[in-house]
Amino acid sequence: MSKTDKVFTGSIAENYDRYLVPLIFESFAGDMAQRAAGLSPSSVLETAAGSGVVTRALAPRLVPSASYVVTDLNQPMLDQAATRQPADSRISWRKADAQALPFEDAVFDLVCCQFGVMFFPDRQSGYREAKRVLKPGGCFMFNVWDRIEENVFANDVTNALAEVFPNDPPRFLARTPHGYHDTALIRSDLEQAGFSRVAIETRAEQSRASSPRHPAVAYCQGTPLRNEIEARDAEKLEAATDHAASAIANRHGSGQVAAKIQAHVIVAMV
């Protein structure tokens, strides 16, 4: 993983929330919130919360007496999440590294993480930390994207950028968000971290947008892919985004567009 793969600063956080969240995250956030609420947790920790799409979906489903700690490593993303969340005394916001959680042992019923573990430099360390802060019988719930070929717009953008930068194609999307899709490896990593009961479900959804430019902006300017584009040529961000939009239009049409997205949902019990 490149050092820039975890950098969600500047306008990236705003574009992420405005474009990427409705494009690919909201449907999976609703699914995670439903699964999590079905466990009736009284104490919840969310790691790598991003701009708070799961928080917004899950908080209304929790019991009035629940406590909900929302964390992320990137303060700009956490700030964005807090501005979008209605006032709720049950929620506390905290910058925290999921690989070194600032909490006591055995204090949460549920630890959840939507599309965050792919960014952990040491995933087993993050898994051990999740297990450490869970109460006996607690649940660690997270999801990861399947391979990039199963996530059509991400693949379209990656292929389009390879045409813009043929000598050094930006590979952030394939390398990191879609780079941890091997379910056997995920299961093995969790078992080595001490989880004995692991269930993995592969789930497909439809990604929808009002125009081809929406997914192009979402990926090129709402993720650290922007850092890779600008590192190659800071003057080509808009041109690269336009080229990605044209590639999506050529494949999916110039009006409203839709394409497959697919992820693995993992539930691991202590």
C-alpha positions in Angstrom: 0.0 0.0 0.0 1.3 3.5 -0.9 1.5 6.1 1.8 -1.0 8.2 -0.1 -3.6 5.4 -0.1 -4.8 6.6 3.3 -4.8 10.3 2.7 -8.3 11.7 2.6 -7.6 15.4 2.9 -8.7 18.7 1.3 -11.6 18.4 -1.0 -11.3 14.6 -1.2 -13.4 14.2 2.0 -16.2 16.4 0.6 -16.2 14.8 -2.8 -16.1 11.4 -1.2 -19.3 12.2 0.8 -21.0 14.0 -2.1 -20.3 11.6 -4.9 -18.9 8.2 -3.7 -21.2 7.6 -0.8 -24.5 7.5 -2.8 -22.8 5.7 -5.6 -21.4 2.7 -3.8 -21.7 2.9 0.0 -25.3 3.7 0.9 -26.8 0.3 0.0 -24.1 -1.6 1.8 -24.4 0.7 4.8 -28.1 0.0 5.0 -27.4 -3.8 4.9 -24.8 -3.5 7.7 -27.1 -1.3 9.8 -29.8 -3.9 9.5 -27.5 -6.8 10.4 -26.0 -4.8 13.3 -29.3 -3.7 14.8 -30.5 -7.3 14.6 -27.9 -8.1 17.3 -29.5 -5.5 19.7 -26.1 -4.2 20.9 -25.9 -1.8 23.8 -22.4 -0.7 23.1 -21.0 -0.2 19.6 -17.7 0.8 18.2 -17.3 1.8 14.6 -13.8 2.0 13.1 -12.8 3.6 9.9 -16.2 5.4 9.8 -15.3 7.6 6.9 -17.9 10.3 6.4 -20.5 8.5 8.5 -22.7 6.7 6.1 -23.0 3.6 8.4 -23.4 5.9 11.5 -26.4 7.7 9.9 -28.0 4.3 9.0 -27.3 2.5 12.3 -27.9 5.2 15.0 -31.7 5.4 14.5 -31.9 1.6 14.9 -30.1 1.4 18.2 -32.0 1.3 21.5 -32.2 4.7 23.4 -29.8 3.5 26.1 -27.1 2.4 23.6 -23.6 4.0 23.4 -22.0 4.5 20.0 -18.4 5.4 19.6 -17.5 6.5 16.1 -13.8 6.6 15.1 -11.6 7.2 12.0 -7.9 7.8 11.5 -8.6 10.8 9.2 -9.8 13.8 11.1 -11.3 15.5 7.9 -13.4 12.5 7.3 -14.6 12.4 10.9 -15.4 16.1 10.8 -17.5 15.5 7.7 -19.3 12.7 9.4 -20.1 14.8 12.4 -21.6 17.6 10.3 -24.0 15.2 8.6 -25.2 13.5 11.8 -28.3 14.8 13.7 -27.6 15.6 17.3 -27.5 12.4 19.3 -26.2 12.2 22.9 -25.5 8.5 22.4 -22.8 9.2 19.8 -19.2 10.2 20.6 -16.6 11.0 17.9 -13.0 10.1 18.3 -9.9 10.1 16.1 -8.4 6.6 16.5 -6.3 4.1 14.8 -8.1 0.7 14.4 -4.8 -1.0 14.9 -4.2 0.6 18.3 -7.6 1.3 19.8 -7.6 3.7 22.9 -10.2 1.6 24.8 -10.2 -1.0 27.6 -10.6 -4.7 27.1 -14.0 -6.2 26.6 -16.2 -3.0 26.5 -18.2 -3.3 23.3 -20.9 -5.7 22.1 -20.2 -4.9 18.5 -17.3 -3.6 16.5 -18.3 -2.6 12.9 -16.2 -1.4 10.0 -17.5 -0.6 6.5 -14.9 -0.9 3.7 -12.0 0.0 6.1 -9.9 -3.0 6.8 -8.4 -2.9 3.3 -6.6 0.3 4.4 -5.0 -1.4 7.5 -1.3 -1.8 7.0 -1.4 -4.8 9.4 -4.9 -6.3 9.2 -4.3 -9.0 11.8 -3.3 -6.3 14.3 -6.6 -4.5 13.5 -8.5 -7.8 14.0 -6.7 -8.5 17.3 -7.6 -5.1 18.5 -11.3 -5.6 17.5 -11.3 -8.9 19.4 -9.6 -7.3 22.5 -12.2 -4.6 22.9 -15.2 -7.0 22.4 -17.1 -8.5 25.3 -17.3 -12.4 25.4 -19.9 -13.3 22.8 -19.3 -10.0 20.9 -19.4 -9.6 17.2 -16.9 -8.0 14.7 -18.8 -7.1 11.5 -17.1 -5.7 8.4 -17.2 -5.7 4.7 -14.6 -5.5 1.9 -14.9 -5.0 -1.8 -14.7 -8.0 -4.1 -12.1 -8.0 -7.0 -12.2 -4.9 -9.2 -13.5 -6.8 -12.2 -16.8 -7.4 -10.2 -17.1 -3.6 -9.5 -17.7 -2.2 -13.0 -17.4 1.6 -12.6 -14.1 1.2 -10.6 -12.7 -1.0 -13.3 -13.9 1.3 -16.0 -12.1 4.3 -14.3 -8.9 2.3 -13.7 -8.8 1.2 -17.4 -9.5 4.7 -18.6 -6.7 6.2 -16.5 -4.3 3.6 -17.9 -4.9 5.3 -21.3 -4.2 8.7 -19.9 -1.0 7.6 -18.1 0.2 4.6 -20.1 3.7 4.6 -18.8 2.6 4.7 -15.1 -1.1 3.8 -14.7 -2.7 4.8 -11.4 -3.6 1.6 -9.6 -5.0 2.8 -6.3 -8.4 1.3 -6.8 -7.2 -2.2 -7.8 -4.3 -2.1 -5.2 -6.2 -1.0 -2.1 -10.0 -0.9 -2.1 -10.2 -4.0 -4.2 -7.0 -5.6 -3.1 -8.3 -7.7 -0.2 -10.9 -9.9 -1.8 -9.6 -13.4 -1.2 -12.2 -14.9 1.2 -9.9 -17.8 2.2 -7.2 -15.3 3.2 -9.8 -13.2 5.1 -11.0 -16.2 7.0 -7.4 -17.3 7.8 -6.4 -13.8 9.0 -9.4 -13.7 11.4 -8.7 -17.2 12.7 -5.1 -16.3 13.3 -6.3 -13.2 15.2 -8.4 -15.4 17.5 -11.9 -15.4 16.0 -13.3 -18.9 16.0 -16.6 -18.4 14.2 -16.4 -16.6 10.9 -19.2 -16.3 8.3 -18.6 -14.7 4.9 -21.4 -13.7 2.4 -20.8 -12.3 -1.0 -23.4 -9.6 -1.9 -24.0 -7.9 -5.2 -25.8 -4.5 -5.6 -26.4 -2.0 -8.4 -24.4 1.3 -8.5 -26.5 4.0 -10.0 -25.7 7.6 -11.0 -27.4 10.4 -12.8 -24.7 10.7 -15.4 -21.3 9.1 -16.4 -19.5 12.1 -14.9 -20.8 11.2 -11.4 -18.8 8.0 -11.0 -15.8 9.6 -12.8 -15.7 12.5 -10.2 -16.4 10.1 -7.4 -13.4 7.9 -8.0 -11.0 10.5 -9.5 -11.6 13.3 -7.1 -13.3 11.6 -4.1 -10.6 9.0 -3.3 -6.8 8.9 -2.9 -6.8 8.1 -6.6 -6.7 11.9 -6.9 -3.3 11.9 -5.2 -2.0 9.5 -7.8 -3.3 11.5 -10.7 -1.9 14.7 -9.4 1.5 13.1 -8.6 1.8 12.2 -12.3 0.6 15.5 -13.6 -1.2 18.1 -11.4 -2.6 19.8 -14.5 -4.4 16.7 -15.8 -6.9 16.1 -13.0 -9.9 17.5 -14.9 -8.7 15.9 -18.2 -8.3 12.6 -16.5 -11.8 12.9 -14.9 -13.3 13.8 -18.3 -11.6 10.8 -20.0 -13.0 8.5 -17.3 -16.5 10.0 -17.8 -16.2 9.5 -21.6 -15.2 5.8 -21.1 -18.2 5.2 -18.8 -20.5 7.0 -21.3 -19.1 4.9 -24.2 -19.9 1.7 -22.3 -23.0 2.6 -20.4 -24.7 5.5 -22.2 -24.8 9.3 -21.7 -27.8 9.5 -19.4 -28.4 7.7 -16.2 -26.0 4.8 -15.7 -26.0 1.7 -13.6 -23.5 -1.1 -13.1 -22.7 -4.0 -10.7 -20.9 -3.6 -7.4 -20.0 -6.6 -5.2 -18.6 -7.0 -1.8 -18.0 -9.6 0.9 -19.8 -9.2 4.3 -18.0 -10.8 7.2 -19.3 -11.6 10.6 -16.8 -12.9 13.2 -17.8 -13.9 16.7 -15.7 -13.9 19.8 
